[in-house]
Amino acid sequence: NDLKRDRQKATIGNLHRLGVTNALVTQMDGRLLGKTHKNAFDRILLDAPCSGLGVISRDQSIKVSRTLDDVKKTVVLQKELLSSGLQALKVGGTMVYSTCSICVHENEEVVDYALSKFPNIRIVDCGLNFGKPGFTRYQHKRYHPSLALTRRFYPHVHNMDGFFVAKIEKFDEFKASSSKEEDKEATKGEADNDGEGETVNNDAAKPKQKVVTQDRNDKTKSNERKKKKKKRPLKPRKPSLETGDKDDNDDEKSNQKFNPRDANKRGTKRPMNIKTKDKSLASTNNNKAADIAKKKQKSNAKVTKPRRRNFTSDIGGSS
């Protein structure tokens, strides 16, 4: 069975080449076999569609064409095909699940999902002397310990394409869904339908009341929005402790040069040149400058030195 018609040509050609006469080729969705052919087959080989990550050595384009979303989609399809194939398998029959991928999500995770969903199946030894055992743990995930009986094949180790094989045996028939659950679902559906009918009648009987309540709700909401949008009164500003107008002080501060060595821990700085417009401060500064100038004059006063007499001239004159 295969869903694609083009691939059926290769299978039919191989059957004729090998001389197989008791084979039937079908083209349908494999997810429907569990319903149409329940407990019908003794042996099933499920070569599930996969991402093909084990064939990268032959086809390098897979590294570029495949994405993580593609892997997630194939995982969902593989789980559906595996569950359908197990439903179509007879009690005591065996099923082989295989993929040409080495991704854990498409191999061990799918088989572990089937083991948790169908408790009447078990993994059997594949009977292969080569290959590495499957993973029972991967990162933070833990799988069923019987997955060690599965086999993995790597291109760089076994000189072949990457591959995964798991052999599953069905030892008991699956339990069918109880009729009580179906009755419950049916009653739920009827109750939902009845409830929908009653709501329609109520709406038809009282359309005006609902409209009125909606209008009132709209008005109340609009009033609340208006109250929120009202501007709050501005708080009065605190008067500044500094003398003079604010604008003048701002201009003075912008023109002042601060000494970087005089920065305290609080971040205060002392201006290098204080410029004030107050007359009182200006007069005090002028008085200080005059006192400093007087002190300099006193300290730097010229001292007259005594003149030396020229004794030689006096001696010559007397002679």
LOTORSE-737815 format. One line per 10 residues: number of its first residue (from 1); their letters; for each residue x, y, z of C-alpha. Coordinates in steps of 0.02 Angstrom, whole numbers, plus 50000, padded with zeros to 5 digits. Example, Ala and Ser with C-alpha at 12.3 -4.5 7.8 and 13.67 -1.06 7.14 Angstrom:
1) as) 50615,49775,50390 ~ 50684,49947,50357
END
This chain:
1) ndlkrdrqka) 50000,50000,50000 ~ 50061,50175,49957 ~ 49974,50341,49944 ~ 50075,50403,49794 ~ 50041,50326,49625 ~ 50216,50357,49554 ~ 50297,50252,49689 ~ 50181,50105,49653 ~ 50267,50080,49486 ~ 50431,50034,49571
11) tignlhrlgv) 50345,49911,49691 ~ 50250,49825,49549 ~ 50411,49810,49449 ~ 50502,49729,49597 ~ 50359,49605,49624 ~ 50365,49550,49442 ~ 50555,49537,49447 ~ 50552,49426,49602 ~ 50407,49318,49537 ~ 50286,49360,49678
21) tnalvtqmdg) 50108,49308,49632 ~ 50015,49315,49799 ~ 50030,49504,49824 ~ 49898,49638,49811 ~ 49948,49819,49779 ~ 49833,49954,49847 ~ 49833,50144,49846 ~ 49747,50222,49996 ~ 49781,50318,50155 ~ 49866,50202,50280
31) rllgkthkna) 49781,50290,50426 ~ 49616,50211,50373 ~ 49676,50029,50371 ~ 49644,50009,50557 ~ 49458,50043,50530 ~ 49431,49955,50364 ~ 49541,49800,50399 ~ 49535,49775,50586 ~ 49632,49621,50650 ~ 49660,49564,50470
41) fdrilldapc) 49850,49541,50446 ~ 49977,49422,50521 ~ 50131,49523,50470 ~ 50147,49709,50436 ~ 50299,49805,50376 ~ 50278,49990,50408 ~ 50413,50090,50318 ~ 50349,50256,50381 ~ 50379,50420,50289 ~ 50518,50516,50376
51) sglgvisrdq) 50632,50667,50360 ~ 50771,50563,50278 ~ 50908,50627,50393 ~ 50997,50460,50379 ~ 51021,50479,50191 ~ 51116,50644,50196 ~ 51275,50556,50136 ~ 51187,50519,49970 ~ 51080,50675,49958 ~ 51160,50833,50026
61) sikvsrtldd) 51006,50940,49986 ~ 50915,50868,50137 ~ 51020,50979,50252 ~ 50947,51133,50168 ~ 50770,51076,50126 ~ 50720,50999,50294 ~ 50669,51107,50442 ~ 50614,51073,50620 ~ 50431,51101,50573 ~ 50445,50964,50441
71) vkktvvlqke) 50510,50842,50572 ~ 50365,50884,50689 ~ 50238,50854,50550 ~ 50313,50685,50505 ~ 50312,50633,50689 ~ 50124,50662,50697 ~ 50097,50562,50537 ~ 50207,50419,50598 ~ 50109,50404,50761 ~ 49945,50396,50666
81) llssglqalk) 50010,50264,50545 ~ 50082,50157,50685 ~ 49921,50159,50786 ~ 49820,50115,50631 ~ 49938,49972,50585 ~ 49928,49898,50761 ~ 49738,49899,50751 ~ 49746,49806,50584 ~ 49866,49675,50656 ~ 49800,49507,50719
91) vggtmvystc) 49828,49446,50896 ~ 49995,49355,50899 ~ 50055,49445,50742 ~ 50214,49546,50724 ~ 50246,49716,50650 ~ 50411,49795,50597 ~ 50425,49984,50610 ~ 50570,50062,50514 ~ 50630,50234,50458 ~ 50780,50298,50361
101) sicvheneev) 50812,50431,50493 ~ 50923,50440,50647 ~ 50817,50571,50735 ~ 50756,50517,50907 ~ 50589,50605,50886 ~ 50546,50497,50735 ~ 50607,50331,50807 ~ 50610,50297,50995 ~ 50484,50431,51037 ~ 50354,50362,50914
111) vdyalskfpn) 50374,50183,50977 ~ 50366,50240,51158 ~ 50203,50331,51116 ~ 50130,50168,51047 ~ 50183,50073,51204 ~ 50096,50199,51316 ~ 49939,50204,51209 ~ 49920,50016,51180 ~ 49967,49913,51333 ~ 49936,49749,51238
121) irivdcglnf) 50095,49761,51133 ~ 50279,49730,51171 ~ 50446,49751,51086 ~ 50535,49592,51031 ~ 50718,49564,50989 ~ 50752,49600,50805 ~ 50873,49453,50788 ~ 51010,49562,50711 ~ 51190,49535,50766 ~ 51249,49709,50713
131) gkpgftryqh) 51187,49884,50745 ~ 51181,49984,50905 ~ 51037,49971,51031 ~ 50905,50106,51035 ~ 50901,50246,51163 ~ 50812,50223,51328 ~ 50850,50402,51379 ~ 50884,50561,51280 ~ 50924,50726,51365 ~ 50787,50750,51498
141) kryhpslalt) 50671,50618,51422 ~ 50656,50438,51482 ~ 50586,50300,51370 ~ 50529,50121,51401 ~ 50676,50007,51446 ~ 50623,49879,51313 ~ 50676,50004,51178 ~ 50852,49938,51202 ~ 50796,49790,51092 ~ 50778,49905,50942
151) rrfyphvhnm) 50924,49935,50825 ~ 51007,50091,50756 ~ 51124,50099,50605 ~ 51243,50243,50569 ~ 51330,50284,50403 ~ 51500,50319,50482 ~ 51497,50159,50587 ~ 51410,50025,50483 ~ 51449,50092,50308 ~ 51266,50106,50259
161) dgffvakiek) 51123,50231,50265 ~ 51059,50287,50433 ~ 50917,50172,50484 ~ 50805,50121,50630 ~ 50714,49956,50657 ~ 50590,49903,50792 ~ 50497,49735,50800 ~ 50328,49742,50890 ~ 50217,49597,50941 ~ 50031,49605,50981
171) fdefkasssk) 49988,49478,51118 ~ 49809,49531,51159 ~ 49663,49615,51076 ~ 49635,49798,51105 ~ 49489,49849,51214 ~ 49351,49932,51114 ~ 49276,50095,51175 ~ 49134,50061,51296 ~ 48955,50099,51247 ~ 48934,50205,51403
181) eedkeatkge) 49060,50331,51341 ~ 48971,50341,51174 ~ 48805,50367,51264 ~ 48883,50505,51369 ~ 48949,50592,51215 ~ 48779,50576,51131 ~ 48689,50647,51283 ~ 48814,50790,51291 ~ 48780,50831,51109 ~ 48591,50827,51136
191) adndgegetv) 48605,50938,51289 ~ 48711,51062,51192 ~ 48583,51064,51051 ~ 48439,51089,51172 ~ 48530,51228,51260 ~ 48563,51316,51096 ~ 48376,51306,51051 ~ 48326,51383,51218 ~ 48446,51527,51198 ~ 48376,51564,51026
201) nndaakpkqk) 48198,51570,51093 ~ 48248,51684,51236 ~ 48337,51801,51118 ~ 48186,51807,51005 ~ 48067,51839,51150 ~ 48166,51978,51235 ~ 48272,52071,51109 ~ 48232,52245,51176 ~ 48286,52212,51355 ~ 48457,52155,51301
211) vvtqdrndkt) 48479,52309,51194 ~ 48432,52421,51341 ~ 48554,52337,51458 ~ 48690,52354,51328 ~ 48655,52540,51308 ~ 48663,52566,51497 ~ 48825,52472,51508 ~ 48896,52577,51367 ~ 48844,52738,51454 ~ 48920,52687,51619
221) ksnerkkkkk) 49082,52638,51532 ~ 49090,52804,51439 ~ 49062,52901,51601 ~ 49201,52806,51687 ~ 49318,52845,51543 ~ 49275,53030,51552 ~ 49311,53034,51739 ~ 49478,52953,51710 ~ 49521,53077,51572 ~ 49488,53231,51683
231) krplkprkps) 49644,53331,51711 ~ 49709,53337,51886 ~ 49753,53510,51959 ~ 49936,53552,51952 ~ 50028,53554,52117 ~ 50106,53722,52168 ~ 50293,53726,52150 ~ 50400,53744,52303 ~ 50490,53912,52319 ~ 50676,53903,52285
241) letgdkddnd) 50795,53936,52429 ~ 50917,54032,52321 ~ 50902,54220,52304 ~ 50854,54303,52142 ~ 50742,54249,52001 ~ 50747,54072,51936 ~ 50792,54121,51759 ~ 50937,54230,51815 ~ 51005,54091,51926 ~ 50991,53966,51784
251) deksnqkfnp) 51091,54081,51670 ~ 51222,54107,51805 ~ 51238,53920,51837 ~ 51259,53885,51652 ~ 51400,54015,51640 ~ 51491,53958,51797 ~ 51644,53846,51788 ~ 51660,53716,51925 ~ 51819,53654,52001 ~ 51825,53463,51980
261) rdankrgtkr) 51938,53442,52133 ~ 51808,53516,52248 ~ 51674,53382,52222 ~ 51607,53315,52386 ~ 51528,53144,52413 ~ 51356,53218,52389 ~ 51405,53284,52218 ~ 51410,53470,52264 ~ 51536,53578,52174 ~ 51610,53747,52208
271) pmniktkdks) 51610,53873,52065 ~ 51779,53945,52018 ~ 51716,54121,51982 ~ 51565,54185,52077 ~ 51466,54313,51980 ~ 51326,54398,52072 ~ 51211,54540,52028 ~ 51173,54592,52207 ~ 51253,54759,52255 ~ 51285,54704,52432
281) lastnnnkaa) 51391,54557,52377 ~ 51480,54662,52246 ~ 51526,54796,52376 ~ 51596,54668,52497 ~ 51699,54592,52357 ~ 51769,54765,52312 ~ 51816,54801,52494 ~ 51908,54635,52505 ~ 52003,54674,52346 ~ 52054,54847,52415
291) diakkkqksn) 52118,54771,52578 ~ 52221,54644,52482 ~ 52298,54784,52374 ~ 52347,54886,52529 ~ 52433,54736,52607 ~ 52532,54709,52448 ~ 52586,54892,52446 ~ 52646,54880,52626 ~ 52743,54723,52596 ~ 52818,54778,52430
301) akvtkprrrn) 52874,54955,52489 ~ 53040,55016,52418 ~ 53182,55029,52546 ~ 53312,55168,52514 ~ 53491,55110,52530 ~ 53633,55225,52596 ~ 53749,55300,52466 ~ 53931,55252,52470 ~ 54058,55393,52464 ~ 54194,55387,52335
311) ftsdiggss) 54351,55400,52445 ~ 54469,55399,52299 ~ 54398,55559,52230 ~ 54410,55639,52400 ~ 54593,55590,52420 ~ 54642,55652,52247 ~ 54556,55816,52274 ~ 54643,55848,52437 ~ 54812,55814,52362
END
